Amino acid sequence: MRETIWTLSIIFAILLIVSIVFKIIITKIQPGKDFSTIQLRVKTWWGMFVIFSFATLFNTIVSLLAIMILCFFALREYFSMMKTRKSDRRIFLWSYLMIPLQFYWIYIGWYGMFIVFIPVYVFLFLPLPRIIGKGTVGFLRSVSFTHWGLMLMVFGLSHLAYFPVATPEFGANLVLYLIILTQINDVTQYLISLYLGKRKVAPTANPYITWEGFIGALLVTTLISYFIYPLLTPLDVTFGIASGILISVAGYFGSLTISVLKRDLLIGNKEAMERLKDRYLNRIDSLTYTAPVFFHVIRYFFDFM
């Protein structure tokens, strides 16, 4: 717990310093320059800091509730990108009802149901509310879109809540470790791509991600993981380094996947695209991949999970 408090205190101090620095730069040094993107990132980092402080400092129930609320808002923002029909409302309602059920399996520690509930049972039965009395128009699009949202925003993120259940001794610190590395990877990738990047990885999916940013973030994240793994995890040095590589690569694919989804769903809707820039969906896209990947790798190789 001491390591967790110290780590959160350092994150708080860094966020405070960054907020003050950008305030000074924006108002006095470079008042005419556009720092809106970085401002929005700092604003949402504060919100995420509060959520994950609850998730790591308090007991399991508080942690579950904090992450469940995060899943709800992420899924709502995801649904807001879709051009919906009246016939889609019922399936969206049932999707929201799946969130507390998923977290109930976590609460009672039923790993088997937790791991198959959304990928198997929800996949098989969620289409029924859309079928009954609603016809076939747009069926495949609405059902597949809905299940993608549940898989990413609920199933993927809910792994964060299972860490403290799977290993009460190390779970909270493993969550904090994962979040720190994921956010460092995102920030480093963004800044290097913005200021030094030249070769774009997938310009049609995300015009901001470059090979320079990807490689730079991979190196920085791996280096940071090497220094902080002894403080927050029971991992050995091999997995301390490997986890940095794993989280960086998984985070890249998560960010890229959500970017593709947004551009596919919001083609021609620039107003909606701009509106989503300051939402949490843009900050937790990497976590939808890093959380399940990191969880299952650690569970496979270590007995304490």
Phi and psi restraints in degrees (value plus and minus 20) as a CYANA .aco file:
   2 ARG   PHI     -81.3   -41.3
   2 ARG   PSI     -63.7   -23.7
   3 GLU   PHI     -82.3   -42.3
   3 GLU   PSI     -58.8   -18.8
   4 THR   PHI     -83.2   -43.2
   4 THR   PSI     -65.4   -25.4
   5 ILE   PHI     -84.3   -44.3
   5 ILE   PSI     -63.2   -23.2
   6 TRP   PHI     -81.9   -41.9
   6 TRP   PSI     -63.5   -23.5
   7 THR   PHI     -84.0   -44.0
   7 THR   PSI     -65.3   -25.3
   8 LEU   PHI     -83.7   -43.7
   8 LEU   PSI     -56.4   -16.4
   9 SER   PHI     -83.8   -43.8
   9 SER   PSI     -60.4   -20.4
  10 ILE   PHI     -85.8   -45.8
  10 ILE   PSI     -62.2   -22.2
  11 ILE   PHI     -82.5   -42.5
  11 ILE   PSI     -63.2   -23.2
  12 PHE   PHI     -79.4   -39.4
  12 PHE   PSI     -65.4   -25.4
  13 ALA   PHI     -83.3   -43.3
  13 ALA   PSI     -61.4   -21.4
  14 ILE   PHI     -83.7   -43.7
  14 ILE   PSI     -65.7   -25.7
  15 LEU   PHI     -81.8   -41.8
  15 LEU   PSI     -60.0   -20.0
  16 LEU   PHI     -84.1   -44.1
  16 LEU   PSI     -65.1   -25.1
  17 ILE   PHI     -83.3   -43.3
  17 ILE   PSI     -65.5   -25.5
  18 VAL   PHI     -80.9   -40.9
  18 VAL   PSI     -62.3   -22.3
  19 SER   PHI     -82.5   -42.5
  19 SER   PSI     -63.8   -23.8
  20 ILE   PHI     -86.5   -46.5
  20 ILE   PSI     -63.3   -23.3
  21 VAL   PHI     -80.8   -40.8
  21 VAL   PSI     -66.9   -26.9
  22 PHE   PHI     -87.8   -47.8
  22 PHE   PSI     -52.1   -12.1
  23 LYS   PHI     -83.7   -43.7
  23 LYS   PSI     -62.3   -22.3
  24 ILE   PHI     -87.2   -47.2
  24 ILE   PSI     -63.8   -23.8
  25 ILE   PHI     -82.1   -42.1
  25 ILE   PSI     -64.9   -24.9
  26 ILE   PHI     -88.2   -48.2
  26 ILE   PSI     -61.9   -21.9
  27 THR   PHI    -107.5   -67.5
  27 THR   PSI     -46.7    -6.7
  28 LYS   PHI    -142.1  -102.1
  28 LYS   PSI     -67.1   -27.1
  29 ILE   PHI    -101.6   -61.6
  29 ILE   PSI     -71.8   -31.8
  30 GLN   PHI    -151.6  -111.6
  30 GLN   PSI      49.0    89.0
  31 PRO   PHI     -86.7   -46.7
  31 PRO   PSI     -42.4    -2.4
  32 GLY   PHI    -111.0   -71.0
  32 GLY   PSI     -26.7    13.3
  33 LYS   PHI    -107.9   -67.9
  33 LYS   PSI     127.1   167.1
  34 ASP   PHI    -107.0   -67.0
  34 ASP   PSI      88.6   128.6
  35 PHE   PHI    -133.1   -93.1
  35 PHE   PSI       5.1    45.1
  36 SER   PHI     -81.6   -41.6
  36 SER   PSI     -58.9   -18.9
  37 THR   PHI     -84.0   -44.0
  37 THR   PSI     -65.8   -25.8
  38 ILE   PHI     -88.5   -48.5
  38 ILE   PSI     -56.7   -16.7
  39 GLN   PHI     -79.9   -39.9
  39 GLN   PSI     -63.7   -23.7
  40 LEU   PHI     -85.0   -45.0
  40 LEU   PSI     -57.6   -17.6
  41 ARG   PHI     -85.0   -45.0
  41 ARG   PSI     -64.2   -24.2
  42 VAL   PHI     -82.1   -42.1
  42 VAL   PSI     -62.1   -22.1
  43 LYS   PHI     -80.7   -40.7
  43 LYS   PSI     -66.3   -26.3
  44 THR   PHI     -93.1   -53.1
  44 THR   PSI     -48.8    -8.8
  45 TRP   PHI     -83.0   -43.0
  45 TRP   PSI     -56.6   -16.6
  46 TRP   PHI     -82.0   -42.0
  46 TRP   PSI     -65.1   -25.1
  47 GLY   PHI     -81.5   -41.5
  47 GLY   PSI     -62.8   -22.8
  48 MET   PHI     -87.7   -47.7
  48 MET   PSI     -54.3   -14.3
  49 PHE   PHI     -81.2   -41.2
  49 PHE   PSI     -62.5   -22.5
  50 VAL   PHI     -83.7   -43.7
  50 VAL   PSI     -66.3   -26.3
  51 ILE   PHI     -80.9   -40.9
  51 ILE   PSI     -67.0   -27.0
  52 PHE   PHI     -99.8   -59.8
  52 PHE   PSI     -37.4     2.6
  53 SER   PHI     -86.3   -46.3
  53 SER   PSI     -63.2   -23.2
  54 PHE   PHI     -81.9   -41.9
  54 PHE   PSI     -58.5   -18.5
  55 ALA   PHI     -90.8   -50.8
  55 ALA   PSI     -43.4    -3.4
  56 THR   PHI    -128.8   -88.8
  56 THR   PSI     -44.6    -4.6
  57 LEU   PHI    -112.2   -72.2
  57 LEU   PSI     -46.7    -6.7
  58 PHE   PHI    -125.4   -85.4
  58 PHE   PSI    -197.3  -157.3
  59 ASN   PHI     -91.9   -51.9
  59 ASN   PSI     157.8   197.8
  60 THR   PHI     -80.3   -40.3
  60 THR   PSI     -59.5   -19.5
  61 ILE   PHI     -83.9   -43.9
  61 ILE   PSI     -64.8   -24.8
  62 VAL   PHI     -83.8   -43.8
  62 VAL   PSI     -61.0   -21.0
  63 SER   PHI     -80.7   -40.7
  63 SER   PSI     -65.1   -25.1
  64 LEU   PHI     -80.1   -40.1
  64 LEU   PSI     -65.8   -25.8
  65 LEU   PHI     -84.3   -44.3
  65 LEU   PSI     -61.2   -21.2
  66 ALA   PHI     -82.5   -42.5
  66 ALA   PSI     -66.3   -26.3
  67 ILE   PHI     -93.9   -53.9
  67 ILE   PSI     -52.3   -12.3
  68 MET   PHI     -83.0   -43.0
  68 MET   PSI     -61.4   -21.4
  69 ILE   PHI     -83.5   -43.5
  69 ILE   PSI     -61.1   -21.1
  70 LEU   PHI     -80.2   -40.2
  70 LEU   PSI     -63.1   -23.1
  71 CYS   PHI     -82.0   -42.0
  71 CYS   PSI     -60.8   -20.8
  72 PHE   PHI     -81.6   -41.6
  72 PHE   PSI     -68.9   -28.9
  73 PHE   PHI     -87.7   -47.7
  73 PHE   PSI     -56.9   -16.9
  74 ALA   PHI     -84.5   -44.5
  74 ALA   PSI     -62.9   -22.9
  75 LEU   PHI     -87.2   -47.2
  75 LEU   PSI     -57.9   -17.9
  76 ARG   PHI     -83.9   -43.9
  76 ARG   PSI     -62.5   -22.5
  77 GLU   PHI     -86.4   -46.4
  77 GLU   PSI     -56.4   -16.4
  78 TYR   PHI     -82.5   -42.5
  78 TYR   PSI     -66.7   -26.7
  79 PHE   PHI     -84.4   -44.4
  79 PHE   PSI     -49.3    -9.3
  80 SER   PHI     -85.9   -45.9
  80 SER   PSI     -35.7     4.3
  81 MET   PHI    -101.1   -61.1
  81 MET   PSI     -36.5     3.5
  82 MET   PHI    -108.4   -68.4
  82 MET   PSI     119.3   159.3
  83 LYS   PHI     -98.8   -58.8
  83 LYS   PSI      79.9   119.9
  84 THR   PHI    -113.1   -73.1
  84 THR   PSI     134.5   174.5
  85 ARG   PHI    -126.5   -86.5
  85 ARG   PSI     147.9   187.9
  86 LYS   PHI     -80.8   -40.8
  86 LYS   PSI     -51.5   -11.5
  87 SER   PHI     -90.3   -50.3
  87 SER   PSI     -33.4     6.6
  88 ASP   PHI    -105.5   -65.5
  88 ASP   PSI     -34.8     5.2
  89 ARG   PHI     -82.4   -42.4
  89 ARG   PSI     -58.4   -18.4
  90 ARG   PHI     -85.1   -45.1
  90 ARG   PSI     -62.5   -22.5
  91 ILE   PHI     -88.9   -48.9
  91 ILE   PSI     -52.5   -12.5
  92 PHE   PHI     -86.4   -46.4
  92 PHE   PSI     -61.9   -21.9
  93 LEU   PHI     -80.1   -40.1
  93 LEU   PSI     -66.1   -26.1
  94 TRP   PHI     -84.5   -44.5
  94 TRP   PSI     -50.7   -10.7
  95 SER   PHI     -84.9   -44.9
  95 SER   PSI     -63.5   -23.5
  96 TYR   PHI     -83.4   -43.4
  96 TYR   PSI     -55.0   -15.0
  97 LEU   PHI     -89.2   -49.2
  97 LEU   PSI     -41.2    -1.2
  98 MET   PHI     -92.3   -52.3
  98 MET   PSI     -41.5    -1.5
  99 ILE   PHI     -84.3   -44.3
  99 ILE   PSI     -74.8   -34.8
 100 PRO   PHI     -81.6   -41.6
 100 PRO   PSI     -51.6   -11.6
 101 LEU   PHI     -84.6   -44.6
 101 LEU   PSI     -64.9   -24.9
 102 GLN   PHI     -79.0   -39.0
 102 GLN   PSI     -60.6   -20.6
 103 PHE   PHI     -98.0   -58.0
 103 PHE   PSI     -41.1    -1.1
 104 TYR   PHI     -87.1   -47.1
 104 TYR   PSI     -60.0   -20.0
 105 TRP   PHI     -82.0   -42.0
 105 TRP   PSI     -55.7   -15.7
 106 ILE   PHI     -87.2   -47.2
 106 ILE   PSI     -64.4   -24.4
 107 TYR   PHI     -79.0   -39.0
 107 TYR   PSI     -61.2   -21.2
 108 ILE   PHI    -107.8   -67.8
 108 ILE   PSI     -20.5    19.5
 109 GLY   PHI      52.9    92.9
 109 GLY   PSI       6.4    46.4
 110 TRP   PHI    -109.1   -69.1
 110 TRP   PSI      66.0   106.0
 111 TYR   PHI     -82.4   -42.4
 111 TYR   PSI     -60.5   -20.5
 112 GLY   PHI     -78.6   -38.6
 112 GLY   PSI     -65.6   -25.6
 113 MET   PHI     -92.1   -52.1
 113 MET   PSI     -58.4   -18.4
 114 PHE   PHI     -75.8   -35.8
 114 PHE   PSI     -60.4   -20.4
 115 ILE   PHI    -102.8   -62.8
 115 ILE   PSI     -39.6     0.4
 116 VAL   PHI    -134.2   -94.2
 116 VAL   PSI     -31.4     8.6
 117 PHE   PHI     -77.4   -37.4
 117 PHE   PSI     -75.7   -35.7
 118 ILE   PHI     -98.7   -58.7
 118 ILE   PSI     -65.8   -25.8
 119 PRO   PHI     -84.3   -44.3
 119 PRO   PSI     -49.4    -9.4
 120 VAL   PHI    -129.7   -89.7
 120 VAL   PSI     -85.4   -45.4
 121 TYR   PHI     -89.7   -49.7
 121 TYR   PSI     -63.5   -23.5
 122 VAL   PHI     -86.7   -46.7
 122 VAL   PSI     -59.5   -19.5
 123 PHE   PHI     -77.6   -37.6
 123 PHE   PSI     -60.2   -20.2
 124 LEU   PHI     -97.4   -57.4
 124 LEU   PSI     -57.4   -17.4
 125 PHE   PHI    -127.5   -87.5
 125 PHE   PSI     -35.9     4.1
 126 LEU   PHI     -81.3   -41.3
 126 LEU   PSI     -53.5   -13.5
 127 PRO   PHI     -82.8   -42.8
 127 PRO   PSI     -40.5    -0.5
 128 LEU   PHI     -78.4   -38.4
 128 LEU   PSI     -66.1   -26.1
 129 PRO   PHI     -80.6   -40.6
 129 PRO   PSI     -48.5    -8.5
 130 ARG   PHI     -97.7   -57.7
 130 ARG   PSI     -50.3   -10.3
 131 ILE   PHI     -96.3   -56.3
 131 ILE   PSI     -65.9   -25.9
 132 ILE   PHI     -85.1   -45.1
 132 ILE   PSI      90.8   130.8
 133 GLY   PHI      51.1    91.1
 133 GLY   PSI      -9.4    30.6
 134 LYS   PHI    -137.4   -97.4
 134 LYS   PSI     -20.4    19.6
 135 GLY   PHI      56.7    96.7
 135 GLY   PSI    -186.9  -146.9
 136 THR   PHI    -133.8   -93.8
 136 THR   PSI     -27.9    12.1
 137 VAL   PHI     -86.5   -46.5
 137 VAL   PSI     101.6   141.6
 138 GLY   PHI      51.3    91.3
 138 GLY   PSI      -4.6    35.4
 139 PHE   PHI     -82.0   -42.0
 139 PHE   PSI     -73.2   -33.2
 140 LEU   PHI     -81.9   -41.9
 140 LEU   PSI     -61.9   -21.9
 141 ARG   PHI     -83.6   -43.6
 141 ARG   PSI     -68.1   -28.1
 142 SER   PHI     -89.1   -49.1
 142 SER   PSI     -59.5   -19.5
 143 VAL   PHI     -90.5   -50.5
 143 VAL   PSI     -66.3   -26.3
 144 SER   PHI     -86.2   -46.2
 144 SER   PSI     -59.8   -19.8
 145 PHE   PHI     -81.8   -41.8
 145 PHE   PSI     -63.5   -23.5
 146 THR   PHI     -84.3   -44.3
 146 THR   PSI     -63.9   -23.9
 147 HIS   PHI     -88.9   -48.9
 147 HIS   PSI     -55.4   -15.4
 148 TRP   PHI     -78.8   -38.8
 148 TRP   PSI     -63.8   -23.8
 149 GLY   PHI     -82.4   -42.4
 149 GLY   PSI     -64.2   -24.2
 150 LEU   PHI     -84.9   -44.9
 150 LEU   PSI     -58.9   -18.9
 151 MET   PHI     -85.3   -45.3
 151 MET   PSI     -63.7   -23.7
 152 LEU   PHI    -100.2   -60.2
 152 LEU   PSI     -73.7   -33.7
 153 MET   PHI    -103.4   -63.4
 153 MET   PSI     -40.6    -0.6
 154 VAL   PHI    -132.8   -92.8
 154 VAL   PSI     -79.2   -39.2
 155 PHE   PHI     -81.9   -41.9
 155 PHE   PSI     -68.2   -28.2
 156 GLY   PHI     -83.7   -43.7
 156 GLY   PSI     -71.0   -31.0
 157 LEU   PHI     -89.4   -49.4
 157 LEU   PSI     -47.6    -7.6
 158 SER   PHI     -85.7   -45.7
 158 SER   PSI     -36.9     3.1
 159 HIS   PHI     -81.7   -41.7
 159 HIS   PSI     -47.9    -7.9
 160 LEU   PHI     -79.9   -39.9
 160 LEU   PSI     -57.1   -17.1
 161 ALA   PHI     -96.7   -56.7
 161 ALA   PSI     -41.3    -1.3
 162 TYR   PHI    -102.4   -62.4
 162 TYR   PSI     -38.7     1.3
 163 PHE   PHI     -75.5   -35.5
 163 PHE   PSI     -72.5   -32.5
 164 PRO   PHI     -84.9   -44.9
 164 PRO   PSI     -45.0    -5.0
 165 VAL   PHI     -97.8   -57.8
 165 VAL   PSI     -61.5   -21.5
 166 ALA   PHI     -89.5   -49.5
 166 ALA   PSI     -55.4   -15.4
 167 THR   PHI    -165.6  -125.6
 167 THR   PSI      68.3   108.3
 168 PRO   PHI     -75.9   -35.9
 168 PRO   PSI     -50.6   -10.6
 169 GLU   PHI     -92.7   -52.7
 169 GLU   PSI     -60.8   -20.8
 170 PHE   PHI    -134.0   -94.0
 170 PHE   PSI     -27.4    12.6
 171 GLY   PHI     -77.6   -37.6
 171 GLY   PSI     -68.9   -28.9
 172 ALA   PHI     -81.8   -41.8
 172 ALA   PSI     -61.5   -21.5
 173 ASN   PHI     -90.1   -50.1
 173 ASN   PSI     -53.9   -13.9
 174 LEU   PHI     -85.4   -45.4
 174 LEU   PSI     -58.4   -18.4
 175 VAL   PHI     -82.9   -42.9
 175 VAL   PSI     -66.0   -26.0
 176 LEU   PHI     -82.5   -42.5
 176 LEU   PSI     -62.9   -22.9
 177 TYR   PHI     -78.7   -38.7
 177 TYR   PSI     -66.8   -26.8
 178 LEU   PHI     -82.3   -42.3
 178 LEU   PSI     -64.9   -24.9
 179 ILE   PHI     -86.5   -46.5
 179 ILE   PSI     -63.1   -23.1
 180 ILE   PHI     -79.2   -39.2
 180 ILE   PSI     -69.3   -29.3
 181 LEU   PHI     -86.4   -46.4
 181 LEU   PSI     -58.3   -18.3
 182 THR   PHI     -83.7   -43.7
 182 THR   PSI     -64.4   -24.4
 183 GLN   PHI     -90.2   -50.2
 183 GLN   PSI     -59.3   -19.3
 184 ILE   PHI     -81.2   -41.2
 184 ILE   PSI     -62.2   -22.2
 185 ASN   PHI     -81.4   -41.4
 185 ASN   PSI     -65.3   -25.3
 186 ASP   PHI     -82.2   -42.2
 186 ASP   PSI     -66.8   -26.8
 187 VAL   PHI     -84.9   -44.9
 187 VAL   PSI     -66.9   -26.9
 188 THR   PHI     -82.6   -42.6
 188 THR   PSI     -64.1   -24.1
 189 GLN   PHI     -80.4   -40.4
 189 GLN   PSI     -62.3   -22.3
 190 TYR   PHI     -86.1   -46.1
 190 TYR   PSI     -67.8   -27.8
 191 LEU   PHI     -88.0   -48.0
 191 LEU   PSI     -63.2   -23.2
 192 ILE   PHI     -86.2   -46.2
 192 ILE   PSI     -61.3   -21.3
 193 SER   PHI     -83.7   -43.7
 193 SER   PSI     -57.4   -17.4
 194 LEU   PHI     -89.7   -49.7
 194 LEU   PSI     -64.1   -24.1
 195 TYR   PHI    -121.5   -81.5
 195 TYR   PSI     -45.9    -5.9
 196 LEU   PHI    -142.0  -102.0
 196 LEU   PSI     -34.5     5.5
 197 GLY   PHI     -91.5   -51.5
 197 GLY   PSI     119.3   159.3
 198 LYS   PHI    -147.3  -107.3
 198 LYS   PSI     -60.8   -20.8
 199 ARG   PHI    -118.5   -78.5
 199 ARG   PSI      90.6   130.6
 200 LYS   PHI     -96.8   -56.8
 200 LYS   PSI     120.0   160.0
 201 VAL   PHI     -96.9   -56.9
 201 VAL   PSI     -72.3   -32.3
 202 ALA   PHI    -164.1  -124.1
 202 ALA   PSI      60.5   100.5
 203 PRO   PHI     -80.9   -40.9
 203 PRO   PSI     -49.3    -9.3
 204 THR   PHI     -94.6   -54.6
 204 THR   PSI     -44.6    -4.6
 205 ALA   PHI    -112.6   -72.6
 205 ALA   PSI     -69.0   -29.0
 206 ASN   PHI    -167.9  -127.9
 206 ASN   PSI      84.6   124.6
 207 PRO   PHI     -90.7   -50.7
 207 PRO   PSI     -26.2    13.8
 208 TYR   PHI    -115.7   -75.7
 208 TYR   PSI     -39.2     0.8
 209 ILE   PHI    -107.9   -67.9
 209 ILE   PSI     105.5   145.5
 210 THR   PHI    -140.5  -100.5
 210 THR   PSI     145.9   185.9
 211 TRP   PHI     -84.2   -44.2
 211 TRP   PSI     -55.7   -15.7
 212 GLU   PHI     -82.6   -42.6
 212 GLU   PSI     -62.6   -22.6
 213 GLY   PHI     -86.5   -46.5
 213 GLY   PSI     -61.4   -21.4
 214 PHE   PHI     -82.9   -42.9
 214 PHE   PSI     -68.8   -28.8
 215 ILE   PHI     -88.7   -48.7
 215 ILE   PSI     -62.3   -22.3
 216 GLY   PHI     -81.3   -41.3
 216 GLY   PSI     -63.6   -23.6
 217 ALA   PHI     -85.1   -45.1
 217 ALA   PSI     -57.4   -17.4
 218 LEU   PHI     -81.5   -41.5
 218 LEU   PSI     -64.1   -24.1
 219 LEU   PHI     -88.1   -48.1
 219 LEU   PSI     -65.0   -25.0
 220 VAL   PHI     -85.7   -45.7
 220 VAL   PSI     -65.7   -25.7
 221 THR   PHI     -83.1   -43.1
 221 THR   PSI     -61.3   -21.3
 222 THR   PHI     -85.1   -45.1
 222 THR   PSI     -60.2   -20.2
 223 LEU   PHI     -84.6   -44.6
 223 LEU   PSI     -65.3   -25.3
 224 ILE   PHI     -83.3   -43.3
 224 ILE   PSI     -60.8   -20.8
 225 SER   PHI     -82.2   -42.2
 225 SER   PSI     -54.6   -14.6
 226 TYR   PHI     -83.7   -43.7
 226 TYR   PSI     -55.8   -15.8
 227 PHE   PHI    -103.1   -63.1
 227 PHE   PSI     -51.0   -11.0
 228 ILE   PHI    -121.7   -81.7
 228 ILE   PSI     -32.0     8.0
 229 TYR   PHI     -81.3   -41.3
 229 TYR   PSI     -55.0   -15.0
 230 PRO   PHI     -87.4   -47.4
 230 PRO   PSI     -44.6    -4.6
 231 LEU   PHI    -100.7   -60.7
 231 LEU   PSI     -54.2   -14.2
 232 LEU   PHI    -135.8   -95.8
 232 LEU   PSI     -31.2     8.8
 233 THR   PHI    -155.1  -115.1
 233 THR   PSI     140.5   180.5
 234 PRO   PHI    -113.0   -73.0
 234 PRO   PSI      -3.5    36.5
 235 LEU   PHI     -91.4   -51.4
 235 LEU   PSI     135.8   175.8
 236 ASP   PHI    -105.2   -65.2
 236 ASP   PSI     157.9   197.9
 237 VAL   PHI     -86.3   -46.3
 237 VAL   PSI     -54.6   -14.6
 238 THR   PHI     -82.5   -42.5
 238 THR   PSI     -67.9   -27.9
 239 PHE   PHI     -96.6   -56.6
 239 PHE   PSI     -43.3    -3.3
 240 GLY   PHI     -82.4   -42.4
 240 GLY   PSI     -59.2   -19.2
 241 ILE   PHI     -98.7   -58.7
 241 ILE   PSI     -64.9   -24.9
 242 ALA   PHI     -82.1   -42.1
 242 ALA   PSI     -54.7   -14.7
 243 SER   PHI     -86.9   -46.9
 243 SER   PSI     -53.5   -13.5
 244 GLY   PHI     -83.4   -43.4
 244 GLY   PSI     -63.3   -23.3
 245 ILE   PHI     -84.6   -44.6
 245 ILE   PSI     -65.3   -25.3
 246 LEU   PHI     -80.4   -40.4
 246 LEU   PSI     -67.2   -27.2
 247 ILE   PHI     -86.9   -46.9
 247 ILE   PSI     -58.5   -18.5
 248 SER   PHI     -84.4   -44.4
 248 SER   PSI     -66.6   -26.6
 249 VAL   PHI     -87.8   -47.8
 249 VAL   PSI     -65.0   -25.0
 250 ALA   PHI     -83.4   -43.4
 250 ALA   PSI     -59.7   -19.7
 251 GLY   PHI     -83.3   -43.3
 251 GLY   PSI     -57.7   -17.7
 252 TYR   PHI     -81.9   -41.9
 252 TYR   PSI     -66.3   -26.3
 253 PHE   PHI     -86.4   -46.4
 253 PHE   PSI     -56.1   -16.1
 254 GLY   PHI     -83.3   -43.3
 254 GLY   PSI     -67.0   -27.0
 255 SER   PHI     -82.4   -42.4
 255 SER   PSI     -61.5   -21.5
 256 LEU   PHI     -87.6   -47.6
 256 LEU   PSI     -60.3   -20.3
 257 THR   PHI     -83.7   -43.7
 257 THR   PSI     -66.6   -26.6
 258 ILE   PHI     -84.8   -44.8
 258 ILE   PSI     -55.3   -15.3
 259 SER   PHI     -82.1   -42.1
 259 SER   PSI     -63.1   -23.1
 260 VAL   PHI     -83.4   -43.4
 260 VAL   PSI     -63.9   -23.9
 261 LEU   PHI     -80.0   -40.0
 261 LEU   PSI     -64.9   -24.9
 262 LYS   PHI     -84.4   -44.4
 262 LYS   PSI     -63.5   -23.5
 263 ARG   PHI     -90.8   -50.8
 263 ARG   PSI     -51.0   -11.0
 264 ASP   PHI     -89.6   -49.6
 264 ASP   PSI     -62.9   -22.9
 265 LEU   PHI    -101.7   -61.7
 265 LEU   PSI     -43.8    -3.8
 266 LEU   PHI    -132.4   -92.4
 266 LEU   PSI       4.1    44.1
 267 ILE   PHI     -79.6   -39.6
 267 ILE   PSI     105.2   145.2
 268 GLY   PHI      62.4   102.4
 268 GLY   PSI     -20.0    20.0
 269 ASN   PHI    -136.8   -96.8
 269 ASN   PSI      55.1    95.1
 270 LYS   PHI     -86.0   -46.0
 270 LYS   PSI     -53.2   -13.2
 271 GLU   PHI     -82.5   -42.5
 271 GLU   PSI     -64.7   -24.7
 272 ALA   PHI     -86.7   -46.7
 272 ALA   PSI     -57.8   -17.8
 273 MET   PHI     -82.4   -42.4
 273 MET   PSI     -63.3   -23.3
 274 GLU   PHI     -85.9   -45.9
 274 GLU   PSI     -58.6   -18.6
 275 ARG   PHI     -85.6   -45.6
 275 ARG   PSI     -51.3   -11.3
 276 LEU   PHI    -101.4   -61.4
 276 LEU   PSI     -29.6    10.4
 277 LYS   PHI     -83.6   -43.6
 277 LYS   PSI     -50.2   -10.2
 278 ASP   PHI    -120.6   -80.6
 278 ASP   PSI      -1.8    38.2
 279 ARG   PHI    -117.9   -77.9
 279 ARG   PSI     144.1   184.1
 280 TYR   PHI     -89.4   -49.4
 280 TYR   PSI     -40.5    -0.5
 281 LEU   PHI     -78.0   -38.0
 281 LEU   PSI     -53.4   -13.4
 282 ASN   PHI     -95.0   -55.0
 282 ASN   PSI     -35.1     4.9
 283 ARG   PHI    -123.6   -83.6
 283 ARG   PSI     -38.4     1.6
 284 ILE   PHI    -130.1   -90.1
 284 ILE   PSI     -12.3    27.7
 285 ASP   PHI     -79.2   -39.2
 285 ASP   PSI     -61.0   -21.0
 286 SER   PHI     -87.6   -47.6
 286 SER   PSI     -56.2   -16.2
 287 LEU   PHI     -83.8   -43.8
 287 LEU   PSI     -46.8    -6.8
 288 THR   PHI     -82.4   -42.4
 288 THR   PSI     -42.4    -2.4
 289 TYR   PHI    -123.1   -83.1
 289 TYR   PSI     -63.4   -23.4
 290 THR   PHI     -87.1   -47.1
 290 THR   PSI     -55.4   -15.4
 291 ALA   PHI     -82.6   -42.6
 291 ALA   PSI     -74.3   -34.3
 292 PRO   PHI     -88.2   -48.2
 292 PRO   PSI     -57.6   -17.6
 293 VAL   PHI     -84.4   -44.4
 293 VAL   PSI     -68.9   -28.9
 294 PHE   PHI     -82.9   -42.9
 294 PHE   PSI     -62.5   -22.5
 295 PHE   PHI     -78.3   -38.3
 295 PHE   PSI     -70.4   -30.4
 296 HIS   PHI     -93.6   -53.6
 296 HIS   PSI     -52.2   -12.2
 297 VAL   PHI     -85.6   -45.6
 297 VAL   PSI     -66.0   -26.0
 298 ILE   PHI     -84.8   -44.8
 298 ILE   PSI     -61.4   -21.4
 299 ARG   PHI     -83.0   -43.0
 299 ARG   PSI     -55.2   -15.2
 300 TYR   PHI     -92.0   -52.0
 300 TYR   PSI     -59.6   -19.6
 301 PHE   PHI    -115.7   -75.7
 301 PHE   PSI     -36.0     4.0
 302 PHE   PHI    -145.7  -105.7
 302 PHE   PSI     116.9   156.9
 303 ASP   PHI     -92.2   -52.2
 303 ASP   PSI     -45.5    -5.5
 304 PHE   PHI     -89.5   -49.5
 304 PHE   PSI     -30.9     9.1
